[in-house]
Amino acid sequence: MDYEDPLPPSMLWADHLARDRRRSVHTVRAYQASAERLTAFLVGHWGERITRGALARVTATDLRAYLAQRREAGLGNASAARELSAVRGFLAWANEGAEQPRMRGPRVKAGVPRPISPAEAVALAEEVADDAAEPWIGARDWAVLMLLYGAGLRIGEALMLRGDILPLGETIRVMGKRAKTRVVPLLPQVHTAIEAYVAQTPWPVTRGEPLFRGAKGGALSPVMIRRAVQSARARLGLGDRTTPHALRHSFATHLLGRGADLRALQELLGHASLSSTQVYTQVDAAHLMDVYRNAHPHGGV
């Protein structure tokens, strides 16, 4: 008989993440919750107590059944893909790196580029942050992506921010294209994300120096954020259109869809001409047509 640890596998997994992988409290809590949901499902699915050794028997069929249950509970594509990513990590740990069940994650429909949904934007940012090598890097990446999605910054504008923006107020001044500056309001979530990064970064945050630093202390390169997003979107089953710029694109489209004035949106985005901003009216109209076709009883006719 195999040795059975008195602690549940989900707790051992959480301890491993916190102690050995040095994951953030937020990440540990989220991943432990996924592990607990999987083991609870397996108890009912197999009718037995789930030990770490038993997890070696999990098959792709078991995972499909688990995700089907989660989807019935209302889980969307991006969230389902994040759940699958978390349980795969849990199983890899339980099986000490042995080959895992092969299963493709849920995918978002391909087609004409569309802004990603708020749930997808948050799932993407969380996946990037959770996969970071250090907790402070995860906090950094989360703050950068929140500036793109929550404040509409271009990635270059976010990475050009200096320590001068501290202490944070309700707005920040951003240097855009052609050295044009604009004032951008900070949502509470974006404000909190930046402060959390500043509290954790091992590098001094001083006036005139880059706010966001790379692992070795130099200015953070946009290439690093793009690579992290590319890797995360693959794990979540999101399409190639899901780029850092897509987060800014989504910011604009979602504001417009909630009644934002086109001129005000132009100022927020830093567009030189209104014609650049008017593109989003076309995108929003296309999105509405998609909703109509999917939701209206005669939409497919």
C-alpha contacts under 8 A as a table, 3 or more apart, distances in Angstrom:
res1	aa1	res2	aa2	distance
2	D	53	G	7.43
4	E	51	T	6.71
4	E	52	R	7.59
4	E	53	G	7.93
5	D	8	P	7.41
5	D	51	T	7.85
7	L	11	M	6.51
7	L	12	L	6.73
8	P	11	M	5.48
8	P	12	L	6.61
8	P	51	T	7.00
8	P	52	R	7.92
9	P	12	L	5.07
9	P	13	W	6.03
9	P	35	A	7.97
9	P	50	I	7.98
9	P	51	T	6.32
9	P	52	R	5.43
9	P	94	A	7.73
10	S	13	W	5.02
10	S	14	A	6.18
10	S	32	Q	5.61
10	S	33	A	7.92
10	S	35	A	5.26
10	S	36	E	5.66
10	S	39	T	7.86
10	S	90	F	8.00
11	M	14	A	5.01
11	M	15	D	6.18
11	M	32	Q	6.90
12	L	15	D	5.07
12	L	16	H	6.20
13	W	16	H	5.05
13	W	17	L	6.24
13	W	32	Q	7.01
13	W	90	F	6.72
13	W	93	W	7.35
13	W	94	A	7.92
14	A	17	L	5.09
14	A	18	A	6.21
14	A	28	V	5.66
14	A	29	R	7.50
14	A	31	Y	7.27
14	A	32	Q	5.52
15	D	18	A	5.20
15	D	19	R	5.85
15	D	20	D	7.87
16	H	19	R	5.29
16	H	20	D	5.21
16	H	21	R	6.56
17	L	20	D	5.77
17	L	21	R	4.71
17	L	22	R	6.04
17	L	23	R	5.61
17	L	28	V	6.25
18	A	21	R	5.90
18	A	22	R	4.76
18	A	23	R	5.16
18	A	24	S	7.02
18	A	25	V	7.44
18	A	28	V	6.45
19	R	22	R	5.48
19	R	23	R	7.89
22	R	134	E	6.72
22	R	135	P	6.80
23	R	27	T	6.12
23	R	28	V	6.27
23	R	130	D	7.41
23	R	134	E	6.95
23	R	135	P	5.72
24	S	27	T	5.19
24	S	28	V	6.20
24	S	130	D	7.89
24	S	135	P	5.31
25	V	28	V	5.17
25	V	29	R	6.11
26	H	29	R	5.27
26	H	30	A	6.23
27	T	30	A	5.16
27	T	31	Y	6.04
27	T	130	D	5.86
28	V	31	Y	5.25
28	V	32	Q	5.90
29	R	32	Q	5.23
29	R	33	A	6.16
30	A	33	A	5.18
30	A	34	S	6.46
31	Y	34	S	5.09
31	Y	35	A	6.28
31	Y	86	A	5.87
31	Y	87	V	7.81
32	Q	35	A	5.02
32	Q	36	E	6.09
33	A	36	E	5.07
33	A	37	R	6.20
34	S	37	R	5.13
34	S	38	L	6.26
34	S	83	E	6.39
34	S	86	A	6.49
34	S	87	V	6.39
35	A	38	L	5.14
35	A	39	T	6.21
35	A	86	A	7.57
35	A	87	V	6.03
35	A	90	F	6.49
36	E	39	T	5.23
36	E	40	A	6.02
37	R	40	A	5.15
37	R	41	F	6.14
38	L	41	F	5.10
38	L	42	L	6.22
38	L	66	Y	7.04
38	L	87	V	7.24
39	T	42	L	4.97
39	T	43	V	6.20
39	T	50	I	6.34
40	A	43	V	5.21
40	A	44	G	6.76
41	F	44	G	5.43
41	F	45	H	5.96
41	F	66	Y	6.72
42	L	45	H	4.63
42	L	46	W	5.61
42	L	47	G	7.46
42	L	48	E	7.88
42	L	50	I	7.11
43	V	46	W	5.54
43	V	47	G	5.16
43	V	48	E	5.28
43	V	49	R	5.85
43	V	50	I	6.30
44	G	47	G	5.06
44	G	48	E	7.44
50	I	54	A	5.88
50	I	55	L	7.10
51	T	54	A	5.14
51	T	55	L	6.70
52	R	55	L	5.44
52	R	56	A	7.61
52	R	94	A	5.65
52	R	95	N	7.90
53	G	56	A	5.83
53	G	94	A	7.19
53	G	95	N	7.53
54	A	57	R	5.78
54	A	58	V	7.74
55	L	58	V	5.50
55	L	91	L	6.59
55	L	94	A	6.61
55	L	95	N	7.28
56	A	91	L	7.37
56	A	94	A	7.22
56	A	95	N	5.75
58	V	62	D	6.04
58	V	63	L	7.34
58	V	101	P	7.36
59	T	62	D	5.15
59	T	63	L	6.47
59	T	101	P	5.39
60	A	63	L	5.03
60	A	64	R	6.12
60	A	101	P	4.92
60	A	102	R	6.04
60	A	103	M	5.83
61	T	64	R	5.09
61	T	65	A	6.24
62	D	65	A	5.15
62	D	66	Y	6.18
63	L	66	Y	4.93
63	L	67	L	6.11
64	R	67	L	5.17
64	R	68	A	6.03
64	R	103	M	7.98
65	A	68	A	5.03
65	A	69	Q	6.34
66	Y	69	Q	5.20
66	Y	70	R	6.39
67	L	70	R	4.88
67	L	71	R	5.98
67	L	80	A	6.91
67	L	84	L	7.66
68	A	71	R	5.04
68	A	72	E	6.22
69	Q	72	E	5.14
69	Q	73	A	6.57
70	R	73	A	5.07
70	R	74	G	6.86
70	R	75	L	5.90
70	R	80	A	7.46
71	R	74	G	5.14
71	R	75	L	4.61
71	R	76	G	6.83
71	R	80	A	7.18
72	E	75	L	7.12
75	L	79	S	6.01
75	L	80	A	5.88
76	G	79	S	5.36
76	G	80	A	5.90
77	N	80	A	5.10
77	N	81	A	6.13
77	N	106	P	5.61
77	N	107	R	6.58
77	N	108	V	6.70
77	N	237	G	7.97
78	A	81	A	5.12
78	A	82	R	6.27
78	A	106	P	7.54
78	A	108	V	7.98
78	A	119	A	7.16
78	A	120	E	5.44
78	A	123	A	6.28
78	A	124	L	7.90
78	A	236	L	5.75
78	A	237	G	7.21
78	A	238	L	7.28
79	S	82	R	5.03
79	S	83	E	6.15
79	S	119	A	7.62
79	S	120	E	7.57
79	S	123	A	6.43
79	S	236	L	7.91
80	A	83	E	4.99
80	A	84	L	6.20
80	A	105	G	7.80
80	A	106	P	6.90
80	A	236	L	7.99
81	A	84	L	5.03
81	A	85	S	6.16
81	A	105	G	5.51
81	A	106	P	5.88
81	A	235	R	6.88
81	A	236	L	4.55
81	A	237	G	6.47
82	R	85	S	4.98
82	R	86	A	6.19
82	R	123	A	7.16
82	R	127	E	7.12
82	R	235	R	7.46
82	R	236	L	5.78
83	E	86	A	5.13
83	E	87	V	6.26
84	L	87	V	5.27
84	L	88	R	6.04
84	L	105	G	6.93
85	S	88	R	5.22
85	S	89	G	6.42
85	S	235	R	6.58
85	S	236	L	7.50
86	A	89	G	5.23
86	A	90	F	6.35
87	V	90	F	4.78
87	V	91	L	6.09
88	R	91	L	5.11
88	R	92	A	6.04
88	R	100	Q	7.32
89	G	92	A	5.04
89	G	93	W	6.22
90	F	93	W	5.25
90	F	94	A	6.20
91	L	94	A	4.90
91	L	95	N	5.98
91	L	100	Q	7.29
92	A	95	N	5.22
92	A	96	E	5.84
92	A	97	G	4.92
92	A	98	A	6.52
92	A	99	E	7.70
92	A	100	Q	6.65
93	W	96	E	4.97
93	W	97	G	6.23
94	A	97	G	7.90
95	N	98	A	5.43
105	G	235	R	7.55
105	G	236	L	6.93
105	G	237	G	5.91
106	P	236	L	7.49
106	P	237	G	5.81
107	R	236	L	7.65
107	R	237	G	4.58
107	R	238	L	6.05
107	R	239	G	7.68
108	V	237	G	6.60
108	V	238	L	5.66
108	V	239	G	6.61
109	K	239	G	7.98
110	A	239	G	6.84
113	P	241	R	6.29
114	R	241	R	7.89
114	R	283	V	6.97
114	R	287	H	7.08
115	P	246	A	6.41
115	P	247	L	7.65
115	P	249	H	6.21
115	P	250	S	4.66
115	P	253	T	6.92
115	P	283	V	7.97
116	I	120	E	6.01
116	I	121	A	6.36
116	I	242	T	7.15
116	I	246	A	7.16
116	I	247	L	7.38
116	I	250	S	6.00
117	S	120	E	5.11
117	S	121	A	6.17
117	S	250	S	7.37
118	P	121	A	5.03
118	P	122	V	6.22
119	A	122	V	5.31
119	A	123	A	6.01
120	E	123	A	4.97
120	E	124	L	5.94
121	A	124	L	5.19
121	A	125	A	6.30
121	A	149	Y	7.33
121	A	247	L	6.70
122	V	125	A	5.15
122	V	126	E	6.06
123	A	126	E	5.10
123	A	127	E	6.03
124	L	127	E	5.13
124	L	128	V	6.24
124	L	229	V	7.26
124	L	232	A	6.43
124	L	233	R	6.57
124	L	236	L	7.54
125	A	128	V	5.19
125	A	129	A	6.17
125	A	141	D	7.62
125	A	142	W	5.75
125	A	145	L	6.16
125	A	146	M	7.55
125	A	229	V	8.00
126	E	129	A	5.09
126	E	130	D	5.92
126	E	142	W	6.95
127	E	130	D	5.12
127	E	131	D	6.17
127	E	232	A	5.83
128	V	131	D	5.37
128	V	132	A	6.55
128	V	138	G	7.13
128	V	141	D	6.91
128	V	142	W	7.32
128	V	228	A	5.94
128	V	229	V	6.29
128	V	232	A	5.71
129	A	132	A	5.42
129	A	137	I	7.38
129	A	138	G	3.93
129	A	139	A	6.43
129	A	140	R	7.91
129	A	141	D	5.81
129	A	142	W	5.54
130	D	138	G	6.20
131	D	138	G	7.27
132	A	135	P	6.86
132	A	137	I	5.86
132	A	138	G	4.92
133	A	137	I	6.77
133	A	138	G	7.47
134	E	137	I	5.21
134	E	138	G	6.36
135	P	138	G	5.01
135	P	139	A	6.25
135	P	200	Q	7.84
136	W	139	A	4.95
136	W	140	R	6.09
136	W	197	Y	6.33
136	W	200	Q	5.18
136	W	201	T	5.41
136	W	202	P	7.76
137	I	140	R	4.86
137	I	141	D	6.12
137	I	201	T	7.66
137	I	215	A	7.50
138	G	141	D	5.22
138	G	142	W	6.09
139	A	142	W	5.13
139	A	143	A	6.17
139	A	193	A	7.10
139	A	196	A	6.52
139	A	197	Y	4.89
139	A	200	Q	7.55
140	R	143	A	5.19
140	R	144	V	6.27
140	R	194	I	7.62
140	R	197	Y	5.20
140	R	201	T	7.83
140	R	212	F	6.85
141	D	144	V	5.11
141	D	145	L	6.17
141	D	225	I	7.12
142	W	145	L	5.30
142	W	146	M	6.04
142	W	193	A	6.76
143	A	146	M	5.06
143	A	147	L	6.25
143	A	190	V	6.74
143	A	193	A	4.81
143	A	194	I	5.19
143	A	197	Y	6.80
144	V	147	L	5.20
144	V	148	L	6.59
144	V	155	I	7.80
144	V	158	A	6.44
144	V	159	L	7.67
145	L	148	L	5.04
145	L	149	Y	6.20
145	L	244	P	7.23
145	L	247	L	7.57
146	M	149	Y	5.09
146	M	150	G	5.11
146	M	151	A	7.20
146	M	189	Q	7.86
146	M	190	V	5.66
146	M	193	A	7.29
147	L	150	G	5.26
147	L	151	A	4.94
147	L	152	G	6.49
147	L	153	L	5.95
147	L	158	A	6.65
147	L	190	V	6.30
148	L	151	A	5.70
148	L	152	G	4.79
148	L	153	L	4.66
148	L	154	R	6.26
148	L	155	I	6.68
148	L	158	A	7.41
148	L	244	P	7.19
148	L	245	H	7.48
148	L	247	L	5.65
148	L	248	R	5.02
148	L	251	F	7.67
149	Y	152	G	5.53
149	Y	153	L	7.56
149	Y	247	L	4.65
149	Y	248	R	5.21
149	Y	250	S	6.83
149	Y	251	F	5.23
150	G	186	L	7.67
150	G	187	L	6.76
150	G	189	Q	7.91
150	G	190	V	6.33
150	G	251	F	6.49
151	A	184	V	6.74
151	A	185	P	6.99
151	A	186	L	6.47
151	A	187	L	7.44
151	A	190	V	7.66
151	A	248	R	7.74
151	A	251	F	7.26
152	G	247	L	7.53
152	G	248	R	4.54
152	G	249	H	7.54
152	G	251	F	5.62
152	G	252	A	6.83
152	G	268	L	7.24
152	G	269	L	6.16
153	L	157	E	5.97
153	L	158	A	6.09
153	L	248	R	6.18
153	L	269	L	7.01
154	R	157	E	5.14
154	R	158	A	6.39
154	R	245	H	6.59
154	R	248	R	6.61
155	I	158	A	5.16
155	I	159	L	6.30
155	I	222	P	6.74
155	I	244	P	6.82
155	I	245	H	6.99
156	G	159	L	5.23
156	G	160	M	6.14
156	G	222	P	6.95
157	E	160	M	5.11
157	E	161	L	6.69
157	E	174	V	6.68
157	E	175	M	6.35
157	E	176	G	6.17
158	A	161	L	5.60
159	L	210	P	7.31
159	L	211	L	7.39
159	L	212	F	6.24
159	L	219	A	7.86
159	L	220	L	6.71
159	L	221	S	7.65
159	L	222	P	7.35
160	M	175	M	7.69
160	M	210	P	6.52
160	M	211	L	7.72
161	L	164	D	7.89
161	L	165	I	7.32
161	L	174	V	7.26
161	L	210	P	6.11
161	L	211	L	5.71
161	L	212	F	7.57
162	R	165	I	6.28
162	R	206	T	7.72
162	R	207	R	6.37
162	R	208	G	5.65
162	R	209	E	5.33
162	R	210	P	4.49
162	R	211	L	4.61
162	R	212	F	7.91
163	G	166	L	5.79
163	G	205	V	5.52
163	G	206	T	4.93
163	G	207	R	4.43
163	G	208	G	6.10
163	G	209	E	5.88
163	G	210	P	6.32
163	G	211	L	5.06
164	D	167	P	7.94
164	D	206	T	7.18
164	D	207	R	4.60
164	D	208	G	6.30
165	I	168	L	6.06
165	I	172	I	6.39
165	I	173	R	7.59
166	L	169	G	7.95
168	L	171	T	7.50
168	L	172	I	7.48
168	L	191	H	7.20
169	G	172	I	7.18
169	G	186	L	7.89
170	E	185	P	5.85
170	E	186	L	5.49
170	E	187	L	7.73
171	T	183	V	6.42
171	T	184	V	5.37
171	T	185	P	4.12
171	T	186	L	5.23
172	I	183	V	5.72
172	I	184	V	5.45
172	I	185	P	6.49
172	I	186	L	7.10
173	R	181	T	6.61
173	R	182	R	5.69
173	R	183	V	4.54
173	R	184	V	6.29
174	V	181	T	5.41
174	V	182	R	5.40
174	V	183	V	6.21
174	V	184	V	7.04
175	M	179	A	5.82
175	M	180	K	5.78
175	M	181	T	4.44
175	M	182	R	6.72
176	G	179	A	5.60
176	G	180	K	5.13
176	G	181	T	5.70
176	G	182	R	7.36
176	G	270	G	6.56
177	K	180	K	5.86
177	K	270	G	7.78
180	K	270	G	7.84
181	T	270	G	7.97
182	R	267	E	7.26
182	R	268	L	7.38
182	R	270	G	6.70
183	V	268	L	7.47
184	V	268	L	6.16
186	L	190	V	6.01
186	L	191	H	5.93
187	L	190	V	5.29
187	L	191	H	6.18
188	P	191	H	4.95
188	P	192	T	6.05
189	Q	192	T	5.13
189	Q	193	A	6.15
190	V	193	A	5.02
190	V	194	I	6.30
191	H	194	I	5.44
191	H	195	E	6.33
192	T	195	E	5.16
192	T	196	A	6.05
193	A	196	A	5.16
193	A	197	Y	6.36
194	I	197	Y	5.18
194	I	198	V	6.24
195	E	198	V	5.03
195	E	199	A	6.12
196	A	199	A	5.16
196	A	200	Q	6.43
197	Y	200	Q	5.22
197	Y	201	T	5.94
198	V	201	T	5.54
198	V	205	V	7.30
201	T	204	P	7.59
203	W	213	R	7.46
203	W	217	G	6.33
205	V	209	E	7.06
205	V	210	P	7.71
205	V	211	L	6.23
206	T	209	E	5.66
206	T	211	L	7.85
210	P	213	R	6.64
210	P	219	A	5.87
212	F	219	A	6.42
212	F	220	L	5.74
213	R	216	K	7.65
213	R	217	G	5.25
213	R	218	G	5.44
213	R	219	A	4.76
213	R	220	L	4.67
214	G	217	G	5.17
214	G	218	G	5.29
214	G	219	A	5.73
214	G	220	L	4.41
214	G	221	S	7.22
215	A	218	G	7.51
220	L	224	M	7.41
221	S	224	M	5.66
221	S	225	I	7.32
222	P	225	I	5.24
222	P	226	R	6.22
223	V	226	R	5.06
223	V	227	R	6.08
224	M	227	R	5.21
224	M	228	A	6.21
225	I	228	A	5.10
225	I	229	V	6.14
225	I	244	P	7.65
226	R	229	V	5.13
226	R	230	Q	6.05
226	R	243	T	7.00
226	R	244	P	6.49
227	R	230	Q	5.00
227	R	231	S	6.19
228	A	231	S	5.24
228	A	232	A	6.14
229	V	232	A	5.03
229	V	233	R	5.96
229	V	242	T	7.90
229	V	243	T	6.58
229	V	244	P	6.96
230	Q	233	R	5.36
230	Q	234	A	6.41
230	Q	240	D	7.91
230	Q	242	T	7.92
230	Q	243	T	7.15
231	S	234	A	5.34
231	S	235	R	6.58
232	A	235	R	5.17
232	A	236	L	6.24
233	R	236	L	4.98
233	R	237	G	5.92
233	R	238	L	4.91
233	R	239	G	6.97
233	R	240	D	7.83
233	R	242	T	6.82
234	A	237	G	5.13
234	A	238	L	6.18
234	A	239	G	7.64
235	R	238	L	7.83
238	L	241	R	7.99
238	L	242	T	6.50
239	G	242	T	5.77
240	D	243	T	7.09
241	R	246	A	6.86
242	T	245	H	7.98
242	T	246	A	5.66
242	T	247	L	7.70
243	T	246	A	5.02
243	T	247	L	7.00
244	P	247	L	5.48
244	P	248	R	7.25
245	H	248	R	5.26
245	H	249	H	6.23
246	A	249	H	4.70
246	A	250	S	5.95
247	L	250	S	5.01
247	L	251	F	6.19
248	R	251	F	4.99
248	R	252	A	6.44
249	H	252	A	5.37
249	H	253	T	6.32
250	S	253	T	5.04
250	S	254	H	5.87
251	F	254	H	5.42
251	F	255	L	6.22
252	A	255	L	5.28
252	A	256	L	6.18
252	A	265	L	7.08
252	A	269	L	7.70
252	A	280	Y	7.03
253	T	256	L	5.10
253	T	257	G	6.05
253	T	280	Y	5.78
253	T	281	T	7.69
253	T	283	V	7.27
253	T	284	D	6.12
254	H	257	G	4.99
254	H	258	R	6.32
255	L	258	R	5.14
255	L	259	G	6.60
255	L	260	A	5.43
255	L	265	L	7.92
256	L	259	G	5.22
256	L	260	A	4.71
256	L	261	D	7.12
256	L	262	L	7.35
256	L	265	L	7.69
256	L	280	Y	7.52
256	L	281	T	7.38
256	L	284	D	7.57
257	G	260	A	7.21
257	G	284	D	6.59
260	A	264	A	7.13
260	A	265	L	6.68
261	D	264	A	5.24
261	D	265	L	6.14
262	L	265	L	5.02
262	L	266	Q	6.17
262	L	274	L	7.82
262	L	277	T	7.08
262	L	278	Q	7.38
263	R	266	Q	4.98
263	R	267	E	6.49
263	R	274	L	7.10
264	A	267	E	5.18
264	A	268	L	6.30
265	L	268	L	4.98
265	L	269	L	6.11
265	L	277	T	7.23
266	Q	269	L	5.30
266	Q	270	G	5.99
266	Q	271	H	5.37
266	Q	272	A	7.83
266	Q	273	S	7.63
266	Q	274	L	6.29
266	Q	277	T	5.71
267	E	270	G	5.10
267	E	271	H	6.63
271	H	274	L	6.93
271	H	276	S	6.39
271	H	277	T	6.77
272	A	276	S	7.69
273	S	276	S	5.79
273	S	277	T	7.34
274	L	277	T	5.20
274	L	278	Q	6.21
275	S	278	Q	4.99
275	S	279	V	6.87
276	S	279	V	5.85
277	T	280	Y	5.92
277	T	281	T	7.82
278	Q	281	T	5.34
278	Q	282	Q	7.13
279	V	282	Q	5.41
279	V	283	V	6.52
280	Y	283	V	4.86
280	Y	284	D	5.95
281	T	284	D	5.12
281	T	285	A	6.13
282	Q	285	A	5.09
282	Q	286	A	6.23
283	V	286	A	5.10
283	V	287	H	6.18
284	D	287	H	4.96
284	D	288	L	6.18
285	A	288	L	5.05
285	A	289	M	6.30
286	A	289	M	5.09
286	A	290	D	6.39
287	H	290	D	5.07
287	H	291	V	6.37
288	L	291	V	5.01
288	L	292	Y	6.11
289	M	292	Y	4.90
289	M	293	R	6.13
290	D	293	R	5.19
290	D	294	N	6.19
291	V	294	N	5.21
291	V	295	A	5.84
291	V	296	H	7.92
292	Y	295	A	5.27
292	Y	296	H	5.27
292	Y	299	G	5.91
293	R	296	H	5.85
293	R	298	H	7.61
293	R	299	G	3.96
293	R	300	G	5.52
294	N	299	G	6.47
294	N	300	G	7.37
295	A	299	G	6.95
296	H	299	G	4.79
296	H	300	G	7.94
297	P	300	G	7.63
298	H	301	V	5.38
